[in-house]
Structure formats: C-alpha cells, structure tokens
Amino acid sequence: MNAVFLRIIFDQNSNMYRLQKWHLIFLFFSPLFLQAQERNEIPAVIDSLYREDQIYFSFTYNILTGSPSEIRSSQFSGGFHTGFIRDFPINQRRNIALGIGLGWSIDTYGNNLFIGEAVEGEGTYFAVLDRNRVDFDANRFTTQSIDVPVQFRWRTSTPSSYKFWRIYTGIRPAYVYYFQSKFVQDGNTYKESNVPEFEKLRLGATFTFGYNTFNFTFYYSLNSFFKDATVNNVDLDLQTFQVGLTFYLL
C-alpha cells in the first residue's frame, strides 16, 4: 500500500497520475464487489430433514363439568400452558409425525364448590355454595402441573413453507404438584391445600387444529379431580373441558 501511494506522488505531474489514481480506487473496491456478487450467487439452503412446532404456548378458558349438577363454573377460569414437544416425522414427506414433549401448566377454576379442612377419619369437607344463602366474593381452586403431551400430527407443511394447515390429536398425562382452594368473602379469606381426595395424576385428551399462527385447541379430562369424595351423599365426579388458542414455534 505504501509503495502504491509513493508512486502516485512521484507521477502526479505526469499523464500517468489519473490512471494510477483510478487503479488504486479499483483495487480498493473490487474485493467488496466480488464478495457481494458471491453472496448473491449462494443458493438458499432447504432443510429436507426439517421438524415442526416444537415449542408451544396455549391460553385456555376452563369449564367444569360432571356431577353434582349444582356445581358450576363462575367468574373467570383460565389456564396457561407451555413446553417443548420433540417432533418425529414418520413418512418421507415429513407431514405425518409423532410428538412427545414436556411442559408446564397453571389452571384456575372459579366455581361454587367449597373445599374445607380435611378431618382425620372423616375426609375433606365439600359443600355446594348457594349465593342466596352465602355471600362471597370469590371461590376457586388453582393447580400447577408438569405435563407430558403425546401427539399424532398431520400437516400440509413443506421444507420451504412456514404457513400450513395442521391437525394434532393425542393425550396429555400430567402430575399436579400444587393445589390450593381459596374462598373469599368480606372480612374473611380461607385457603386449603391439604386435600387427600384430590387426584394428582391427571389424564386428558387433546385436539388442535388451525392454520399458520392461530390454532384452536381443546382438552377434556378423562379422570375426575377428586376420588372417593361426596357432596350431600352424591359422588363428586368433577372434570374439566378447556378451549383456547395455541401458538407454535420451530
């Protein structure tokens, strides 16, 4: 670089000055031009062994079903679910796959079922709240669980497209590690976490369908929240139906 610069100064009174100057400019910019040209000529790489929808987020509205029929959902009942599902394509086109994952959920159920302290030898006290007799501000129970979703997956995806139709169906076993019921009325708040009748092992059927970003999701529990429990001499067989939206990331 120094040699070229000295030659320009030496020849600046001659007719070669302009040629040397333009020669220097060409030498300076030509590597940039060649690099840009090489980048434009590199073809896009298509991953023929792609996997789909491995990270998920779901928001659901939770509805209580079952017996006794006097138990109803009230106020807002919602859930948030997230996790990772490993995608295992099982055909050459890779639009049919199995999914096995690990996730976390938090669900809240507003209702009129009061859950009282467990008494040794007698079990937990359950009662259906009648607003005509009992005035209360809120009554709900909340769960947090570790989920193991298992899915059979069908989609219209291709290696070069991120917008496609999908239908996923399966089951979602879960272990509930946290449970708490909460009753709130003016001047009084009661919480209960010791409920031996609560079934910590949960199992539900799942169904998801949609296109691109927005996907409708449904969940129905296959076992009751409580076992060996009664309300007014009626078996307490309480389940949940959830409906919401699921968002997927690669």
C-alpha positions in Angstrom: 0.0 0.0 0.0 2.9 2.4 0.8 4.6 1.6 -2.5 1.5 2.4 -4.5 1.0 5.7 -2.6 4.6 6.8 -3.2 4.3 6.1 -6.9 1.2 8.3 -7.1 3.1 11.2 -5.5 6.1 10.7 -7.8 4.0 10.7 -11.0 1.5 13.4 -10.1 2.9 15.8 -12.7 2.7 13.3 -15.5 -0.1 11.9 -17.5 0.0 8.7 -15.5 -1.4 10.3 -12.4 -5.0 9.9 -13.3 -4.5 6.3 -14.4 -2.7 5.3 -11.1 -5.4 7.0 -9.0 -8.3 5.1 -10.7 -6.2 2.0 -10.5 -6.0 2.4 -6.7 -9.7 3.0 -6.4 -10.4 -0.2 -8.4 -8.1 -2.2 -6.2 -9.8 -0.8 -3.1 -13.4 -1.5 -4.1 -13.0 -4.7 -6.2 -12.9 -7.1 -3.2 -16.2 -5.6 -1.9 -17.8 -6.0 -5.3 -16.7 -9.6 -5.6 -17.9 -10.5 -2.1 -21.3 -9.0 -2.8 -21.5 -10.9 -6.1 -20.5 -14.2 -4.3 -23.2 -13.7 -1.7 -25.9 -13.2 -4.3 -24.9 -16.3 -6.1 -25.1 -18.6 -3.0 -28.4 -20.5 -3.2 -30.8 -20.8 -0.3 -30.3 -24.0 1.7 -33.5 -26.0 2.2 -33.6 -28.4 5.1 -35.1 -31.6 3.9 -35.0 -33.1 7.4 -37.0 -30.3 9.0 -39.1 -30.6 12.2 -42.1 -28.5 13.0 -43.9 -26.9 16.0 -41.6 -27.9 18.9 -42.2 -25.0 21.3 -45.8 -24.2 22.2 -47.8 -21.6 24.2 -51.5 -22.1 25.0 -54.2 -19.9 26.6 -57.4 -21.6 27.6 -60.8 -21.0 29.1 -61.6 -23.7 31.6 -65.1 -25.1 32.2 -66.1 -27.5 35.0 -68.3 -30.5 34.0 -69.6 -33.6 35.9 -71.6 -34.1 39.0 -73.3 -32.9 41.1 -75.0 -30.7 38.5 -75.3 -27.9 41.0 -71.6 -27.2 40.7 -71.0 -24.6 38.1 -68.1 -22.5 36.8 -68.2 -18.9 37.9 -66.1 -15.8 37.5 -63.0 -16.2 35.2 -61.5 -19.7 34.9 -58.4 -19.8 32.7 -55.1 -21.6 32.0 -51.7 -21.1 30.6 -49.7 -24.0 29.1 -46.2 -24.0 27.7 -43.5 -26.6 26.9 -41.4 -28.4 24.3 -42.5 -31.2 22.0 -40.0 -33.3 20.1 -41.2 -33.8 16.5 -40.6 -37.2 15.0 -41.7 -37.4 11.3 -42.6 -40.9 10.2 -43.0 -40.6 6.5 -40.7 -39.4 3.7 -42.7 -36.2 3.0 -42.5 -35.4 6.8 -46.0 -34.2 7.0 -47.1 -37.0 9.4 -45.3 -37.2 12.7 -45.4 -38.2 16.3 -44.8 -35.6 19.1 -43.6 -36.3 22.6 -42.8 -33.5 25.0 -42.5 -32.0 28.4 -44.5 -28.9 29.6 -45.9 -26.9 32.5 -49.4 -25.7 33.2 -51.2 -23.4 35.6 -55.0 -23.6 35.7 -57.6 -21.7 37.8 -61.2 -22.8 38.2 -63.7 -20.4 39.6 -66.7 -22.3 40.9 -69.2 -22.7 43.8 -67.7 -25.8 45.4 -66.4 -25.0 48.9 -63.4 -27.2 50.0 -62.9 -27.3 53.7 -60.2 -28.7 56.0 -59.7 -32.5 56.0 -60.8 -34.1 59.2 -59.0 -37.3 60.2 -61.3 -40.3 59.7 -63.9 -38.2 58.0 -62.2 -36.8 54.9 -62.4 -33.3 53.4 -65.5 -31.2 53.8 -67.1 -30.4 50.4 -70.2 -28.2 50.0 -72.1 -26.5 47.2 -72.3 -22.8 47.9 -75.8 -21.2 47.3 -75.4 -17.5 46.7 -78.9 -17.0 48.1 -77.6 -18.2 51.5 -73.9 -17.5 51.4 -72.5 -14.2 50.2 -68.9 -14.5 48.9 -66.6 -12.5 46.6 -64.6 -15.4 45.1 -64.3 -19.2 45.3 -61.7 -21.1 43.2 -59.0 -23.7 43.2 -55.7 -23.5 41.3 -53.4 -26.2 40.1 -49.9 -26.3 38.7 -48.7 -29.4 36.9 -45.9 -31.0 34.9 -47.2 -32.3 31.6 -46.1 -35.0 29.1 -48.0 -34.3 25.9 -48.1 -37.1 23.3 -49.5 -36.2 19.8 -50.2 -37.7 16.4 -49.6 -34.9 13.9 -50.8 -34.3 10.4 -49.9 -31.1 8.5 -49.5 -29.6 5.0 -46.0 -28.3 5.6 -43.1 -28.4 3.1 -39.4 -27.7 3.7 -39.7 -24.2 2.3 -43.1 -23.1 3.8 -43.9 -22.0 7.3 -47.6 -21.4 6.7 -49.6 -24.6 6.6 -52.7 -26.4 8.0 -52.3 -28.7 10.9 -54.4 -31.2 12.9 -52.8 -32.6 16.1 -54.6 -35.1 18.4 -53.4 -37.0 21.4 -53.3 -37.3 25.2 -51.7 -35.2 27.9 -50.7 -37.1 31.1 -49.8 -34.7 33.9 -48.7 -34.7 37.6 -50.2 -31.9 39.7 -47.6 -30.8 42.3 -49.5 -27.8 43.6 -53.2 -27.5 44.6 -54.9 -24.7 46.6 -58.5 -23.8 47.0 -59.4 -20.2 48.1 -62.7 -18.8 49.5 -63.0 -15.0 49.9 -65.8 -13.1 51.5 -66.0 -9.7 53.2 -63.6 -9.8 56.1 -62.7 -13.5 55.6 -60.3 -15.4 53.4 -59.9 -19.2 53.7 -57.3 -21.3 51.9 -56.9 -25.1 51.8 -54.1 -27.2 50.3 -54.4 -30.5 52.2 -57.0 -32.4 50.2 -56.2 -36.2 50.3 -59.1 -36.8 47.8 -57.5 -34.7 45.1 -56.2 -36.8 42.2 -52.6 -35.6 41.4 -52.2 -37.8 38.4 -54.2 -36.3 35.6 -55.0 -37.5 32.1 -56.8 -35.7 29.3 -57.5 -35.9 25.5 -56.3 -33.1 23.3 -57.2 -31.8 19.9 -55.6 -28.9 18.0 -56.3 -27.6 14.5 -55.5 -24.4 12.7 -53.6 -22.6 10.0 -50.3 -20.7 10.4 -50.3 -18.6 13.7 -53.8 -19.2 15.0 -54.7 -22.7 16.2 -57.7 -23.7 18.2 -57.1 -26.2 21.0 -59.4 -28.4 23.1 -58.8 -30.5 26.1 -61.1 -32.9 28.0 -60.0 -34.6 31.3 -60.5 -38.3 31.3 -60.5 -38.7 35.1 -62.1 -36.8 38.0 -60.4 -34.1 40.1 -61.4 -36.0 43.2 -61.7 -39.6 44.2 -63.7 -41.2 46.9 -65.4 -37.8 47.6 -69.1 -37.0 48.0 -71.3 -33.8 48.3 -74.6 -34.3 50.1 -74.3 -38.1 49.6 -73.7 -37.7 45.8 -70.4 -38.8 44.3 -68.1 -35.9 43.4 -67.2 -36.6 39.8 -65.7 -33.3 38.6 -63.9 -32.9 35.3 -62.8 -30.0 33.0 -63.2 -29.0 29.4 -60.8 -26.4 28.1 -60.9 -24.4 24.9 -58.4 -21.9 23.7 -55.6 -20.9 21.3 -52.2 -22.5 20.8 -49.1 -20.8 19.3 -46.2 -22.8 17.9 -42.5 -22.0 17.3 -40.0 -24.2 15.5 
